[in-house]
Amino acid sequence: MLLSNYTMSRNMRRFISISLPVLFMGAIFFLIIGFVNKDAKAIRGVSVVGINLYELNTQKAQELLEVKIENYKNSNMSLVTDTGIELKANTKNFGPTFDIKTTLENAYAVGKNKNYVLNKLYQARAFMFGVKVPIKIELDGTIFSHFVSNTLEPIHNPAKNASFIYDFDTQVFNFSPAQEGFVININELQNKILYRMNILSNEDIKLKQTIDKPLIENQGVPQALAQAQAIVENGPYIIKAKSDEWEIEYEDLINWIDFRPAKNDNEYILTATISRARVQNYLTPFVAGLRSAPVNAEFKLEKDRVVAFNLATPGYELNIEESTNQIANAIESSQKQSSLVFVETSPQITQVTVDNLGINALLGRGESSFAGSPNSRKHNIALGASQYQGLLIKPGEEFSFNKSLGEVTATEGYLPELVIKNNQTVPEYGGGLCQVSTTLFRAAVYSGLEITKRSNHSYPVVYYGTPGFDATIYPPSPDLAFKNNTPGYILIQQKIEGSKLTFEIYGQNDGRQVEIVGPVTYDQKSDGSVKATLQQIVKNKDGNVLFEKTFYSNYKSPKLYPINRNPLE
C-alpha cells in the first residue's frame, strides 16, 4: 500500500522533530568531548573574576588571582543612602580575607563529579553558558565592627538613651539626655559587601536610612541615679582570693557602673547595674597569677612494683565567669565582700591512674652527663626535660619529641646557648636541648621501643660520650620519634641529680628482653670525623627476636663547624 505525500511529509516532520534535538545534544556531547582538555585541570568555560581557568594550572591561576585581589584591595566603594549621603570606603576597611585556595579548589572541581552523566551536563553548561565561580571570602568581625563604629558614623548613628556620665572632679553623676539617631541595616550592608567582593566589584551600595528612636527618655531616671549613688556610697568593696584580699579601686568601681534599659511590664526603664563584661576584663589579668598547676605523682620501682614516692597534688584555677557574677551580685546587693571562685584541677598522673592503666614495671632507663656545661645550658636542659615529666603515651601511639616540646623561645624561659646550625656552632634559644633528646632516646632504646626517627649530630659532642648513642633535634626537623609497641600505656619520668640527667620509662612488663650492641666506632680520622653503629635487638619472653634495628651515625670533623658566639655580627 502506498503512502500519501501528506503522510510521508508528516512522518518526515516527526522524524526531524525527534532527531534534531538528539542530533543537537549529540553534537554538543561530541563538541564537549572535543573541548575538554585532557591535560587541563579545569573544564572549558569555568572562570573566576574573569580569569579563564581552562588552560591554566593552579599555580598560574593563583598568581593571576592574587594580582587581581591585591589591586582590588586598594580600591574604593561608595555607600549611598536614600537621603543622598555618599560615603566612600576603602575595601581594606571591611576586614576581608580572600580564600584563594578554596576558591580554586571549587573552580577546578566543577564538572568532576563521580557521576559520568552529571559531569557531561556540567561540561555542556559551562561550555555554552560559562560558570563563574565566586571568590570565597570572610570579613573579620573585629575590623568590620570598628568600621561600623567609626567610619559609618555619618550614615549610621544609633539613638542614645538617657543616661548619666560621672565627673571625677566633682564626683557627681551628670545627666545625659536622650538623642534621636539614624541607622542603616548593618546585616544588609554586610551581605551587599560580601556579594560585591565575591566578584571583585566596586558597584555602589545603595542603603535605606531610617530614624532610630531612643528606648529611654526619662523613664526610671531618678531611680537609676539613686541606684548608682548607692553603689558608690556603700563602698569600699573587698575581693578575697584564697589567702589574699584587696580593695576595689574607686575608678574601677565607677567604670563598672552600667546604665542600661531594662523592661518593666510594658515599658523600658533606666537601671544602674554592674557590668559583667567590665568586671571580667578586670579579672582577666589576674588569671595566670591565681593559678596553681597540679603536680603529678612521681614513681619508683619497689619490690617489683611501681609505687609513688611523691604523691600527686591537685591544683586550682580561677573560674572567671563565676567569680565575675559573685563580685557583681555582691556589689548590687550592698555586700562589702565577695570571694573569687576556684575550680580544682586534677593531676594527670596519680597512683590510681598508674594502677588503672596497668603500669607495673620499669621498662628502661637512659642517662647522660652534662658536667662542665655553662649555667645557661644547664638551665635549658632542666626546663626542656620538665616538658616530658609524667607524659603518658597510649599503645600504638607515636611520640614526637618536637611536638611535645612546644615553643622554644625567650618567652617560654629558654636562654641562648650553643647549637649546630648552618655549618656553625652558634648560640640560640634552647641550646642544650639535644642533651634531653639524647637521654630520652637512650631510655626508649633500652625499653625496647620502636624508634621511628633519629638523627646523629653533625660532629661528635663531648657531653654524649662514645659517638653513636646520641639524637639531635631542631624543631620542626630533625625530630626524635618512637612508637609505643607495648601492650599498654607507657609513662615517662625524668630527674636531674647533680649533673646527671635520667629518663625512666614505665609500662606493662610483657617479658621482652633488650640487647644493645655498641656503640661501635670505626673509620675514625685525625680531624675528628668518625662513624659508628648501635644495634638494638628486642626479643620476646621466649627469646625469639621481635625486631632488630641498627642505627648508623656519620660524624664530620668539628673543624667544619667553628664556634661563633656573635652570629649576627
Buried (B, 14 or more C-beta within 10 A) or exposed (E): EEEEEEEEEEEEEEEEEEEEEEEEEEEBBEBBEEBBEEEBBBBBBBBBBEBBBBEBEBEEBBEBBEEBBEEBBEEEBEBBBEEEBEBEBEBBBBBBEBEBEEBBEBBBBBBEEEEEEEBBBBBBBBBEEEBBBBBBBEBEEEBBEEBBEEBBEEBBBEBBBBBBEBEEEEEEBEEEEBEEBBBBBBEEBBEBBBBBBBBBBEEBBEBEBEEBEBBBEEBBBEEBBEBBBEBBEBBEBBBEBEEEEEEBEEEEBBBBBBBBBEEEEEEBBBBBBBBBEBBBEBBEEBEEEBEBEBBBBBBBBEEEEBEBEEEBEEBBBBBBEEBBBBBBEBBBEEBEEBBBBBEEBEBBBBBEBBEEBEBBBBBBBBBBBBEEBBEBBBBBBBBBBEBBBBBBBEBEEBBBBBEBBEEBEEEBBBBBBBBBBEEBBBBBBBBBBBBBBBBBBBBBBBBBBBBEBBBBBBBBBEBBBBBBBBBBBBBEEBBBBBBBBBEBBBBBBBEBEEBEBBBBBBBBBBEBBBEEEBBEBEEBEEEBBBBBBBBBBBBEEEEEEBEEEEBEBEBBBBEEBEEBEEEEE
